[in-house]
Amino acid sequence: MGRPDDAARLWSQIRLLQPNNSQALMHLGQHQLHRGDARGARQLLEQAAAADPKNPVIQLNLSAACRALGDAASELAALDRALALDPYFFPALLAKGIYFDRNGNLREAARIYKDVLIIAPTKPDEWMQSPLQRARDIVAENVRSFDAFLEQRLKGMRSARFDECKDILTGAKKIQNQQPTMLNFPRLPAIPFYDRKDFPWLAEVEAATQTIRDELLVLLRDDAREFGAYVNHPDGVPLNQWAELNHSPKWNVYFLWKDGARQDAHCARCPRTAALLKTVPMARVPQAAPAAFFSTLAPKTLIPPHTGVTNTRLIVHIPLIVPEDCWFRVGNETREWRPGEALIFDDTIEHEAWNGSGRPRTILIFDIWNPYLSERERDLVCDLLDGYRAYYGRIST
């Protein structure tokens, strides 16, 4: 239990010795406000602010005193001064959102609450729970209101890219950037899903879907033990989002190519698939790429949001066994796999996958060079990664 009156007596003694002690003035002002004397609190807090003009906490307390007095203009001015001193001062930013919320300016409240939610503690104190939920509700409602407002005004032809632009403006979606975990090649476009027409070899692969699927079914029947967990982090490594899938059969794979090396025994078990892969422009980096594998995702399993190693490659999905309620998100775009319809995407953009069905989902995955790299640039990437491996002893993944 606190003893505010005793604390106030001690701060009063300090003030007798040091009349302009800002801490004494601030705490005495807080005490007066707690006792219901808002006018006396304001006077003490204004003195504290004059003694220590760079302390945002004093301005926050002064705003509370002004609010108690019904002086809205001075309340807002004090909050603005606090945030001018520290733009990331969470209690003041939250108080400013509450100010506009309380005064009925929900659009401005939503704008501020959006920033509040960005800097809010990941584990907020109990007193923050209700205001933060209110902030989330106001932001969500403003997104809907702003979107409806824009829809009434927008006319003419629309595109998926424009609609994503609009959704980012309203706050319905976030900006999706490339986030390679190792190698970023500058000035390559951040395209979530690539258009199939840009890959003339793709039609031949799609036409062979049934052939690939037939070989897969034999593997699932006769070589199931050869499928192993895709996520294999060693002990002592932070797992973050991978904790549930680490060493787990929920996401199992059967490699045909791994770390740039052909898995001869596995390729011999599905020769027509292996032969087909020889015809595609797989990314080839010694001891690093390509990778090609059958990927099986167990029922009710989520591959959590993550990003890939480098934007110098793209990833190709050839859907083979796709039950209902399966989807795949890259950036702000979510698609369903359809057997025989390839997806080509940039895996350095945040992506995730879900199998919500009661049956496994299996696709063929392999990587190809990013078509925006020249032949010379591809060679240079290989040299660069070779140097990286020579220095560190391995390629990070």
Stockholm file with secondary structure:
# STOCKHOLM 1.0

chainA/1-397         MGRPDDAARLWSQIRLLQPNNSQALMHLGQHQLHRGDARGARQLLEQAAAADPKNPVIQLNLSAACRALGDAASELAALDRALALDPYFFPALLAKGIYFDRNGNLREAARIYKDVLIIAPTKPDEWMQSPLQRARDIVAENVRSFDAFLEQRLKGMRSARFDECKDILTGAKKIQNQQPTMLNFPRLPAIPFYDRKDFPWLAEVEAATQTIRDELLVLLRDDAREFGAYVNHPDGVPLNQWAELNHSPKWNVYFLWKDGARQDAHCARCPRTAALLKTVPMARVPQAAPAAFFSTLAPKTLIPPHTGVTNTRLIVHIPLIVPEDCWFRVGNETREWRPGEALIFDDTIEHEAWNGSGRPRTILIFDIWNPYLSERERDLVCDLLDGYRAYYGRIST
#=GR chainA/1-397 SS CCCHHHHHHHHHHHHHHCTTCHHHHHHHHHHHHHTTCHHHHHHHHHHHHHHCTTCHHHHHHHHHHHHHTTCHHHHHHHHHHHHHHCTTCHHHHHHHHHHHHHTTCHHHHHHHHHHHHHHSCSSCCHHHHHHHHHHHHHHHHHHHHHHHHHHHHCCSCCCHHHHHHHHHHHTSSCCCCBCCSSBCCTTCCCCSBCCGGGCTTHHHHHHTHHHHHHHHHHHHHHCGGGCEESCCCCTTSCCGGGTTTTTCTTEEEEEEEETTEECHHHHHHSHHHHHHHTTSCBCCBTTTBCCEEEEEECTTEEEEEECCSBTTEEEEEEEEECCSSEEEEETTEEECCBTTBCEEECTTBCEEEEECSSSCEEEEEEEEECTTSCHHHHHHHHHHHHHHHHHHSSCCC
#=GC SS_cons         CCCHHHHHHHHHHHHHHCTTCHHHHHHHHHHHHHTTCHHHHHHHHHHHHHHCTTCHHHHHHHHHHHHHTTCHHHHHHHHHHHHHHCTTCHHHHHHHHHHHHHTTCHHHHHHHHHHHHHHSCSSCCHHHHHHHHHHHHHHHHHHHHHHHHHHHHCCSCCCHHHHHHHHHHHTSSCCCCBCCSSBCCTTCCCCSBCCGGGCTTHHHHHHTHHHHHHHHHHHHHHCGGGCEESCCCCTTSCCGGGTTTTTCTTEEEEEEEETTEECHHHHHHSHHHHHHHTTSCBCCBTTTBCCEEEEEECTTEEEEEECCSBTTEEEEEEEEECCSSEEEEETTEEECCBTTBCEEECTTBCEEEEECSSSCEEEEEEEEECTTSCHHHHHHHHHHHHHHHHHHSSCCC
//
